[in-house]
């Protein structure tokens, strides 16, 4: 397994600074978050020369671009909005090819009107199917996150299976299925064999099951179980820390990787 962190830990850092943090604290990769005004400079409107420079910066650093995290979502009743996000996904595939990453994180999103779960799954699975050929052609994995309406691992996995393509996978955010009442073991049983990327963070719950982020190992989520399950099944991808502007870099990054490596 390898270790990365999302740019939410350092949204004001440019790419060179972000890679510097990775090298300082022993991370194998970083996960830039696009469409969020972070300062790393990896966006759809990044021009060809800049993309070439970004790829070279990664290669020279020895740190990988583990995944490109996007805001793309598909659960719209309006066909035009679905098509718009399908085309946006293809544009991110092009960007990923140019900078040298192999994974894109996408969301199913929340339905824009009341609908049955089965309809939402069909919509998102259909959109993933429509991008699958372009993803496979370019050898880029599209990773649907267990998040929003698709927080439950069984819901997200069903949408991915509709696409029926080896380049349509799961980004297992371990917290969200747990928040929705699934044990780590239950969630894993649904996404096992589909996981291409993994978001990892800890949290503390109130009486209404609202979660507040906690430093790794300081919360209630049994991440050691998730790490063990992944390790036992031979997962070779990333554990990527996602903490949204919660602590300074010098606090969260060395703490996270120490705890996660301790689990291994």
N, C-alpha and C positions, 0 to 999 in steps of 0.2 A: 504494500500500500504506500501511497505517496500523500504528501500534505500540501495544502494550499490555503489561501485566505482570500476573501472577496474584498474589493476596494471600498466597501462600506466601512472597513476598519480604518481607512485612511483616505477619505474622499478628496482631500485637498492635495494629495501627493501626486506628482507627475509620474510617468512610467518608470523613469530611471530611479526615482526615490522609492517607488513601490518595490521594484526589484531589489533595491538595496536593503529594504526591510526583510525581504524573503531570504537573502543571503546571510544577513546578520543573525537571523533567528533560526535558520536551518530548514526553511521551507523549500520544497521541490518546485512549486509552481505558484502562480497567482491567478485570481479570477476577476478580471475587469468587469464591472457592472456598467453596461451601456445604457443610454437613455435616462441617465440620472444626474447629469451635469457633474460627474466626477472629472478629475483633472488628468486622467491617464491618457486621454487623447484617442481612444479607440472607439470610433463611432462610424455610423453609416456614411457620413459626409467626409470622412477622412480620405484625402485624395491618394492617388496611386503612389506618388513619391513618398508620402508620409507612411503609407502602408509598408512599402519596401524598407523604410528606415526602422519602423516598429519591428518588423520581422528580424532585421539584423540586430537590433538591440536585444531582443530575446535570445537569439543565437549566441551573441557575444557574452551574455550574462550567465548562460548555463542554467537559467531558470525558465521553466516552461509556462506558456499560457495554458493553464489547466482546462479552462472552459471560458466561453464568452457568455456572460449572463445578460439576457435581454428582458424587455418588458412585453414581448410579443404574447398575445393571448387570442384564443379562437372562439370562445363560447358566446357567439353573437347569433341572434335570430336573423339578422340582416345579412343576406348573402354577400352584399357589397363590402361590408366590414370584414367578413371572413376572408374574402378574396384579397383585400388590402393587407391583412396580416399574413396571408400565405405568401404574397409577393415580398413583404418585408422580411419574412423568414429566408426567402431565397437571397435577398440582398445581404443578410447576415451570413449566409453560407459563403457568398463571394468574399465578404470581409474576412471570414475565418480562414478561407484558403489563402488569402493574401498575407495574413499575419502569421500563419503557421499553427493555428490551434485546430483541434479535431472535434470539439464539442461546443454545442450551443444549448443554453438553458432557455426553455419556453414555459409559459403557463397555459393551463386550460382556461383559467379565469373564472369569474362569476357570471352566471347567465344574466343577460340584459333584460329578461322578463321571467315570469314564473314558468317553470317547465319541469317535467319529470326528470329524475336522474338519468333514466335511460335515453331521453332525448338529448340531454347535455353530452352524454358519453358518445352518442352517435355523431353529434356535430363536431366535437373535438377530434374523435377518431377519424372522421372523414377528412378534416383539414390536415391532420398528420399524414394521412394516406396521400393527399395531394402534393405534399412537399417531399414525400419519401423518395420518389424517383430522382429528384434533383439532389437530395442529400446523398443518396447512394452513388450517383454519378460523380459527385465531388468528394466522396468518402468522409463526410462530416456527420457526426452523430447529433440528432435532435433529441434533447433530453427533456421530457415532460416532468415538471416538478410536482411532487405531492404537496399541493398548496391550494388555497382558496377553495372553490367548490370541489376540487379534486384532491383535497387533503388526505382523504382516506386512501390507503394504498391499493385497496381493491378497485376503487373507482378509477384511479389513474391507470392502473395496469390494464383494465378492460379497454380503455380508450387506446392505449398503445397497441394492444393486441389486434384491434380493428385494423390498424395500419398494416400489420403483418409484413414488416420489413426490418431487416437486421440493423438498419441505421436509425430506427425510431425506438428510443429507449426511455428509461426512467432516470430522473434525478431524484434520488431518495433523500428528501429533507426529513430527517429522522424525527424532528420535533412535531411536525404537523399531524401525522397520523396518531401519535401518542396523545396529542391534545384532543383529538376527536374520539378518544376512548379505546384505541387499539393498543395492545401491548407491542413491544418491539418485535417479539417473536411472530405475532399475528401479522403485523405489517410486512415483515421480511418474507413471510411465506407467500405473499401475493406478488412481491416484486423480485423475488429471487430469480436470477437468470435474465432479468431485464435491466439491471442497474448498470449504468455507464458512468454515473457521477453521484457524489454523495455530499449533501450539506449537513454540517454537524454544529450544533450549539446546545447549550443547556438552558434550563429555565425553572422558575419557581411559580407555583400555581396558587391562586386564591380560591375562596370557597365557591366562586362561580366558574371556575376552570379557566379564568383568564391567566395568561402566562406573562411573566416578566423575565427578561433575559438574565442569566447568571453566568459567571465565569465557569468554564468547563470543570465539571466535577463538584461544583458548589450548589447545583440545583437538584431537581427531582427526577430527571430523565436518565434512565439506565443506559448510558452510552457505551459502557464497557460491554454490555450484551450485544449491542449493534456491531461494535468493532470485532467482537469474537465471531459473530455469525458471518460477517464479511470475510474475515481472515480464514475461517474454516472452509469456506466455499471457494477460496482462491481468488478473491477480488484483488485486482491489480491497479485499480483506479485511485482517484483522489478522495481523501477526506478533506473537505473544504470548509473552513471556519467562516460562518456568516454572523457577524455581530454588527448591527446597524448603529454606528456612531455611539456605542455604549461605553467604551473605555479608551484611554489613550493607547496608541500602538505599542508603546513600551510596556504596557501592563498586560494586554490581552494576548499578543502574539507569542511571547516567550512562555506564558502560562499555558496557553492552549496546546502548543506542540509538546511541551513537557508531559502534560496529562495524557494526551493521546498516545504518545510513544510509550508511556508507562502502561497503558492498556494493552498495547501490542506485546 
